[in-house]
């Protein structure tokens, strides 16, 4: 690259209106990158620009501290797509989905999964539009501060960090329960220590190694899912040791089930048939809201993606399509291979049997007399759970790093080693793995249910934040669009698309723990695990807005929202790699 390539950026800086001034730190960053560009031109290895140095304080930009480095843009398109899928696919797709089949039957399970994909699509396209426009580190948290207010950004940041962190012990506990399928004569602390050490080791290898490791781990999970789809197709046509051509027998046998929460009675009766069917569908819908994640994993790696405004629009589309195929395909297949009334499934759910014993696929294999394959699936599930935990470690550390850059977390968490890894943020996130030690005093399946309730509420709140931030981003962009570059990704039907997603997640947040309100089922422990995050997030938001800021915090006016900071460095990075579609 030559110095002439930066003229468009200089012109963009000079042409901004009164609300679009570019901070000095960004101008300094462009100058620094100009000086570096000639030196980097002849390097064989790809050199990448800092994702958003305009967010760094001046002393950080000029520091001689060997640990004062930034993350690097080295994730390619294939890495982004597979990491986005990897963070979503865990044991829930292969094991926990059996609980939805048991509670609602195959048709309710499939309908609930399909229905929940609608708000997820609304949230995905809304998030994609704003993240592709400003692909910096923790982009939706950054835009929450710029377009809404600091109080929402702080609440959203800590909620997302909690969401990612609490899923680390969930996957560690899941690995332990899977190993129990074979044996349980060991301490639960052993898999904890092994996994934490491996997560930390992978994280400090930096993105160039992390991307490759997670790419192959995610590939194994996709191969496992496709392999189970193939198993379903072959065996339903009679390709099994019993030569049983069972087809859609179980769909015809029990398409719908009634579900009444255990112990919930009214006037000595659990409820009417209509109530039972409604609660069965609702149970499947709640299971879907936990199982199907959204676009946040693609968003969190935006700051480390090469050519982000070229790669991310494609990644958002393909990740959603592939995940929808996998979730709906799995929902269809488990209803084909396993009866919702199967005694083995009933026992696995009621007795909290470990690991693959609760998987409808493994139950089907045992019923058909298929040998060895259940052990293969169990081993593959360990890989799936480990990979998901690895993705959560990555996303949680980058979330904490982004908050530190914005001043919402202690400054120590923005320190990176020379490989671009926020080492202290990684260490802090991994401390949450200690929650998995709860299983030392409780059945591991009980601990999993506690963590599922916490994750579901936090995930729904995060989806709601995405929709709110998008609505404010859209308002600001429309007010300033004459002075801004084009949107790399355009969603459709806005703002109604985002509103549909917002209404859906608010409703689900309120009803996801409804069973705790039955008088016979009330206990404070279940209530806290279902709704604790709602109260904590409200406390953080209101506390910062009215106590820390003493009510002086104001919602950012559309014309005052900063939609420019960070664009110059992104454009320079893309020009270095020959991508000029969005150059000013």
N, C-alpha and C positions, 0 to 999 in steps of 0.2 A: 504494500500500500504506500502511496505517496501523500505528501501533505495536501495536494489538491483535493483529495477525497474528503477532507474535513470542511471544505468551503460551505457545503450545504448545511452543516451543523452550525457553523459560525453565522450563516445567514438566518437560520432559524432563531438563534439567540438574539440577533439584532432586531428581528421582525416582531417580537412578542409585544403584545399590548400591555396596558398598565397592570393587569393582573397576572401576567405571564412572565414576569421577570425571572431570569435564570440565576440561581445563587452563585456567589463567587466560587464556592467549593466545586461546583460543577464545571465552571469555566476553567478552573485550575486543573481539573481532572482531564478535560479535553486537551489542554495544552500538554499535560504530561504524556497522554496517550499519543499525541502527535509526535513528540520527541522519541517515543519508544517505537513507533510504527516501522521506521526504516531499519532499526536494529532487528526487529522480529521478522522482517519480510523473508529472509533467507533461511529461517529455521524450518527444519522438517517437521518437528512436532508442532501441533496447533497451540498457539498462545492465545489466551483469552483475556478479555478485559474484566475488571471488577464489575459486578452487576449493578451496583448503585452506590458509588463512592460519595455521591452528594449527600447521603445520609450520615456519613462519617464525620465526626468532629475533626477540626483542622489538625489537632495534635496527633490524631490517628493517621491522617494522610501522610504526615511528615515524620512519623515516629521511626526511630531506629530500633525499636523493640523487635527482636527476631520473631516474636509471637504475634505481632500486630499485622497480620495478613488478612486478606479477604478470601471468600470462597471463589472458586473458579468455574467458568462456563466450559464444561467438558462433556456434558451429557448429550448424546446424539439422539436422533429421533427414535431409534429402536429401544434405547435405554428408557426414554421418557414414557413410551407407550407400555413397556413391560413393567416398569416401576409403578405406573399408575394402576395397572391391573394387579400387581403383586400385593400392594397395600390393602386391597379389598378382598382378595381370595385367601381365606384361611380355612380353619376347620369348620366354620359355620356352613360353608357350601357343601361339605361332604358328610358332616356328622350332625350338627345342631339342627339342620333342616329337617331331620327326622322327627323332632318334637312338633314342628308345624304339621307334618303329615299325621302324626298321632292325634293331635288335638282337633284338626279340622277336616281331615280327609284329603284326597288328591286334588279334587276340583277346587275346593276352597283355597288350598295352598297355591295352586297355579294362578287362580284369579287374584289372590292377594298380592303375589309377586308381580304380576302384570300390572295391577293397579298402582302399586307403589313405584313402579318404573316411570309413571307419568310425572309426579312431582320431582323425581330425580332428574328427569329430562329437563324440566323447567329450570331447576337449579343449575344443572350442568351448562346449558346454553347461556344463562345469565352470567355465571361465573366466567365462562370462556370469553365472553365479550370484554369484560374489564381486565382480566388477567392477560389476555393476548395484547391488549393495548399497552399495558404497563407491566411487562414481565420481570419484576424485580423480586428480591427475596421477600417471602411472606407477603405477596401482593395484595391480597384482600384485607390483611391487617393494616398495611400501609395506606390503602385507599379508605379504610374506615376512619383513620385519623384525618386524612386530607379532605374527605368529602362529607363526613358526618361530624364526629367530635372525638376528642381524646378519650373520653370516658367509655364510649362504645369500643374503641380500639383496644383499650386496656382489658375490658371485660372479654372481648372476643379472643384476644391473644392468649390470655391465661386459660380460658375455656378450651381453646384448641390444644394448647400444650397439655392440659390435663387429659383431654380426650386421647391424644396420642400416647401419653405416658401410661395411662391406666390399661391400655391394650397390650403393653409389654408384659406385665404379669399375667394377663389373660392368656396370652399365647404360651408363656412358660408353664402355667398350670395345665394348659391343653396338652403340651408335650408330655408332661408327667402322667396325665390320665391315659394318653395313648400308649405310653410304655407299660402302664399297668395291665394292658391287654395281654402282655406276655408274663410279667412278673411284678411284684410289689414289695420284695424283700430288700428295700434300700431306702435311704433317707431322701425326702423330697428336696432337701437342700443341694443334693448332688446335681440334678439337672439345672437347678437355678444357677449355681456357680459356673457350670460349663457353658450355659447359654450366655450369661452376662459377659464372660470373658471373650467368647466368640463374637458377640455383638460389638464389643468395644474394639476388638482387634480389626474387625471388618471396617468399622467406622474410621479408624485412624489411618487406614490405607488411602483415604481421600477418594474423590469422586471417580477418578479414572479406574480404580479397582472396584470401588463400590458398585458403579454402574454395571460392570461386567458380571460381578458376582450376583447381583440382584437380577440381572437379565436372565442368567441361566437358571437361578432358583425359580423365577416366575415362569420360565419356559417349562420346567418340570411340572409345575402346578397346572398349567394349561394342558400339558400332555396327559396328566392324571385325569382331568375333567373329560377330555375327549376320549380317553381310554374307557372311562366309565360309561360314557354315552354309547360307545361301540359295544361294550358288554351288554348294555340294555337292549340294543337293537338285535344283536345276534341271538341272545338267549330268549327274547320274546318270540322269535321265529322258530324256536325249537333247538337252537344250537347250544344245548346244555347236556350234562350227563344223564338227565332223566328224559331227554327228548320231549320235554313239556312245552308245547306251543301255546304259551299262556296269553300272548298278545296284551289286550287292554282289559284283562279279566278283573283286575283289582279296581279299575275305574268303574266298571259296571257293578261290582260287588258292593262297594261303599263309596259312592262319589262324594257324599257329604256326611259329616258327623256332627253330633251335638256335643257341646263342651260346656261343662259347668266346673268352675274352680273348686278344687277339693276343699270340702268343709263349708262351702257357701250354700246356706239353706235359708228359706223363707217360709214360715208357717209349716215347717217340717218337710218342705219339698225344695228341690234344687231350683226349679223354675219351669216355665212352659217350654214346649218344643221350639216355638219361634225364638224364645230367648236363648235356648241352647244352640240353635243354628247361628244366630247373630254373634254370640260369644265365640263360637268356633271360628267364624270368619275373622272376627276382631283379633283373636289370638294369632291367626296366621298373618294378619296385617302387621301386628306388632313384631312378630318374628321377622317379617320382611324389612321393617324399618331398622332392625339391628343388622340384618345380613347384608343388605344392599347399601353400600357406601356411595358417596358422591364424588365430585371432581376435586376435592381438596388435596388429594395426593399429587395430582398433576400440577395443581397450583403451587404447592410448596417447593417444587423443584424448578419453578420458572426461573429463578435467579441463577441457576447453574446449568441452564440449557443453552446449547449452541444454537445460534440463529433462531432465537425464541419466537419472533413474529412470523417466521416461516414454519417452524416445527409445531408450535403449540396448537394452532387452529386444527391441524390434521390430527394431532394427538387427542384433543378433547373429543372430536367426532368418533375416532376409531376406538378409543377406550370405552366410551359409552356403548357403542354398538356391540363390541365384543363382550363387555360385562353383561349386557342385557341378554345376549345369546347364552352365555354361560349360566346365568341365574335362572332364566326361564327354562333352559334346557335341562338343568338339574332338577328343577321343580317338576317338570314333566316326567323325567326318568325315574325319580324315586317313587312316584305314584304308580309307575308301570311295574317296577321290579318287586315292590314290597306292599303288602296289604296294610292299610291303616290300622287294622285289628290284629295284626300278626302278634302272636304271644311273645315272641322274642323281642319285638319292638316295644310292646307294652311293658315287659319286664325291664328292658334296658332303660326306659324313661322313668318308670316308677321306682326302680331300685338304684338308679343313677349308676348304671354299669359303665366302666371306664372305656375311653378311647373308641376304637372302631366297632366295639360291640354294640354301640347305639347307632351306627351308620346303617341306613336302609340298604345300601349296596352290599355291605358285608353280611347282613342278615339274609339277603337274597342269595348270595353266594353259598352260604351255609345251607339254606333250604334246598338249593339245587344240587348240592353235593360237590360243589367246586372246591378243590383243595389248593393249598398254597397261595392262591390269589388273595384271600383275606389278609394274610401276612404281608404280602406285597403292598396292598392298599394301606395297611397300617403303617408300614415303613414310609410310604409316600406321604401320608398325613403328617408324619413328624417333619418332613421336609417342608410341607406347606405351612405348618405352624411356625417353624423356625424362620422361614422366609418372611412371613407376615410380621413377626416380632422384629426382624431386622429392619423392615421398612418403617415400622413405628418408631424405632430408635432413631433412624435417620430424620424422619419428619418432625419428631418432637424436639430434637436438638436444633434443627434449622428454625423451628418456630421460636424457641427461646433465644436463639442468636438474633433473629429479626427483631424481637421485642427489645433486646439489649441495644441494638443499633438505634431504635427509635426512642430510647430512654425509658422504656416501660419495665425493664428488668435490670438488675445490677450490671454495671459496666464490665465486670470480669467475664461475662458470658459472651461478649463480642470478640474476645481474643481468640485468634486462630493460630494454629501451628504453621510451619512453613509449607505444608501441603494443602493449606486452605481448609483445614478441619477445625470447627469451633470446639476445641477439646474439652473445655470446661462445661459447655452446654451439653455435650455428649455424656459426660460423667454425671451431671445433675439429673438428666433424663433417666439414666440407667438406675439411679437409686430407687426409682419406683418399682423396680423388679422385686424389691424386698417385700412388697405386698403379697407376692406369691407364697411367702412363708405362712400366711394365714391357713394354708391347707395342712399345716402340721397339727393344728388343733381341730380342724373341721374336715369333713368329706370334701375332696377336691371338686366334686360336682356342685356342692353347695357354694363354694367360693366362686366357681365359674358363673353361677346364677347371680351372685352379688355383683360381680364385675360386669356382667351383661347388662344389668339394670342401670349401673352407673354410665356405661358406654352409650346405651341407647339414648338416655336423656341428654347427655353431653353432645352426642352426634346430632340430635335433632335441633338443639340450640344453635349449634354451629351452622347447620343448614339455614336456619332462620336468619342468622347474622349475614350469611352470604346474600340472601335475597334483599335484606334491608340495605346493605352496602351497595348492591347493584342499583337499586332504585335511586339512591342519592348520587351515585356515579353517573347514571344516565342523565339525571337532571342537570348535573354540572357540565357534562359533555355537550349536551344540547345547547346550553347557554354560551359555550365557548367554541363550538365546533368550527367556526370560521377561521380560528387561529390555531387549530390543532390538526395533526395528521389523521388520515383515514383510519377507521377501525379495521384491524386485520381479520377480525371475526365479527360477523353481524348475526345476532339472534333474531328471532321472529316473534311477532305478536306482543311486543313489549309496549307498556309495562305490565300487561295482564298476565304474561307468562310467569314473571317473577312473583306477582301477587298470588297466583294459583299455588306456586311452590311454597310461599310464605304461609298461606292459610292452611295448607296440608300439614306442614311440620308443626305449626302451633297447635292444631287440633290433636295431632298424634302425641305431642309432648304432654298434653293434659290427660289423655286417655291411656297412655302406655302402662300406667300402674293402677288402673281402675280397680283391680281385684282387692287391693288393700283396703278399700272403703266398704267392703262387705263387713257388717258388724262382727260376724263370726270369724273373719280373717284378719281383723285389724291387729297390727303390731308395729311399734315404732321403728323396728329394724328394717322391715320391708319398705315402709314409707320413706325412710331416709335414703335407702338405696335407689328408690324410684324417682324421688323429687329433690334430693339434696342439691343437685347441680342447679336447679331452677332458683332456689333460694340463695345459693352462694353467688351465682352470676348477678342476680338482682342486687345483692349486697355490695358486690364489687362496683357495679355501675353507679348505684345511688351514692355509695360511700365516696367514690372519686368525684362525682359531679357536685354533691352538696356538702361534703365534709372537706375533702382536699382542695377542691376549687371554690368552695363556699358559694355555690350557686352561680358563679361567674362564667361557667362554661356555656358557650353558645353553639348552636348548630351552624356549621360552615355554610355561608351563602353560596349559591351555585356559581356565581361569577368570581368568587374568591378562592374556590377550590384549586389546589395545586395539582394540575394534571400534566406538568412538564418535567419536574425534577426527576432525573433518571433517564429520560428519553435520549439525551445527547450521548451518554456513554453506551446505551443500547445500540443507537444508530451507528456509532463509530465501530463498535464490535461487528455489526453486520456488514458494514462497508469493508472492513478488513477481510471478510470472507466472501466478498463479491456479491452480496445480497443488497439490492438497491430499491426494492419495490416500495418501501415506505420512507425512503430518504426525502428529506425536505429540500 
